[in-house]
Amino acid sequence: WWRELGFKETLSFSRDRLMENYLWAMGIVFEPQFNKCRIELTKFVCILTAIDDMYDIYGSLNELELFTDAVKRWNIGAMEKLPYYMQICYLAMFNFGNDLAYDVLKNHGLNLLSYIKNEWANLCGSYLVEARWFSGGHKPTLNEYLENAWTSVAGPAAIVHA
């Protein structure tokens, strides 16, 4: 799965942490019967890491605004204006989110898609706030930072994807 995404070749700026992400998921959900949960959580964190790196170290502010808007729209056509490397990230996130929602709906009768879309939009929105701070040389107050970090640490998003 990880190799097929092609992140290592396409997103050379991004951390390649498949094993670390799996071990993190293993620490969160260690019971043997929750193997599927560990796998999906690992996938989520791998995609999240690439997107986080894109916001932190690679994307221009203009590109990041386009990406954030595309995530909020959650539409395959929204990626057309994105640079190639962002299209790869967007499509990986989009396909993963939709596949996970489909799997849960099919196997458990729960429609999680709106929650998944909302968490990715919140997460990318919080990353954009941080990118704007950095770009503008703004040093957030502790309260500003903590208010945004609540989302940017990805805890709520991880729970939805687990």
N, C-alpha and C positions, 0 to 999 in steps of 0.2 A: 504494500500500500504506500509506504513512505517513498520508496524509490520511484514508483509510478507517478507520483505527484511531480517529480522533477524539480523540487525546490532547490536541491543542492546545486544543480546546474544553472537554473534560471535566477535564483535569488542568492547569489554568492555572498551578499552582505549579511545574510540571515544565519542565526545559530542553528546548527544541526544537532539536535538534542533528543533524538528519538528514545534512546535508552534511559536518559535521565527523566524524561517525561513519563515513561512507563513506570519507572521506579516510584515517581511521585504519586502516580495513580494507584500503584500497588500499596503505598502507605495510607492512602485515603480509603480505598475499598479493597481490603486484603482477603476477604472471605472467598473461597474457591468458587462458590456458586455465582459470584458476580463478575465472572470473567468478561462478559460482554460489556459491562459497565466500564471496566478497566480499559478495554480496547477503545471504546468510544471517547472516554475521558482523555486517553493518550492522543488520539487523533485531534481532539479539540485543542489540547495544549500545544501540539506541534503546529497546527495552523495558526493559533493565537500567537505563538512565539514569532513566526515569520511576519505576521501583521504588526506585532509590537515593534519588531526591528525596523520594519518599513517606516513606521511613524517616528521612531527614535533616531534613526541614523541614516536613512537613505532618501526618503521621499521629500520633494520640495513641498512647501506649504500649499501651493496651488494644487499640486497633485493629490495631496492628502485631503484637501477640501473636496475634490472631485470624488475620491474614494469613499469618503464618509457619506457624501450625498448618495452615491450608488448603493451603499449598504443600507441606508435609510429607505431607499426605494425598493430594494430587494426584488429586482427585476433583471432578467438575463440581458436585456437590452441596455441596461444602465452601465454596463461595462465598456460599451463601445468607445467612449471618450477617454478611457483610461490608457496609460502607457502599458506596453506588453507585460512588464513584470507585475504590474498591479492587476492586470487581467488574470494572470495566473493565480495570484492570491485570492482575488474576488471569486473566481470560478471554483477554486478549491473550497473556500468557505461556503459559498452558495450551494454547491453540490453536497457537501458534508451536512449542512443544516437541513436541506430538503430530504436527503437520504435518511438521516436520523429521525426526522419527523414522520416520514413514511413508515419506517420500521416500527416506531412506537405506535402509530395509528393502527397498523396492520396487526401487530402482536398484542396490543393492550387496549385498543379502542380509544386512545387519548390523542387529541390533536394538539401537538405542542408547537406547531409552526409559528404561530404568532408570538409565543414566548421566546423562541429561538431567534426570530427576526429582531425582536425588541432588544434582547440582550446583546446581539452583535451591534445593533445601532447605538445602544448606550455605551458599549465598550469602545467602539471606534470614535464616538463623540468625545469620550473622556481622553482618548489618546490625542485627538485633535486639539483639545484644550491645552494639553501639555506641550504639543508641538508649537502652538501659538505663543505660549509662555516663553519657550526657548527661543523662537524666532524673534520675538519682540524684546528679548532681554528682561522679561518680567520675572521677578522673584516672588512667588506667591507667599502669602501669609500662611501660617500653619493651618488656620481654618480653611483657607482656599484650597490648600494642598489636600488636606484630609477629606474635604467634601468631594473632591474629584477622585482621590485615591480609592474611595469606597467602591467606585466602579472600575477604575483602571487596574486594580489588582486582580480582577476577573473572578472573584469569588462567586458573585451572583450568577455570572454567565456559566461558570463551571458546574454549578448546581443544576442549572437547567439542562446542560448537556450530559450530565451523569445519569 
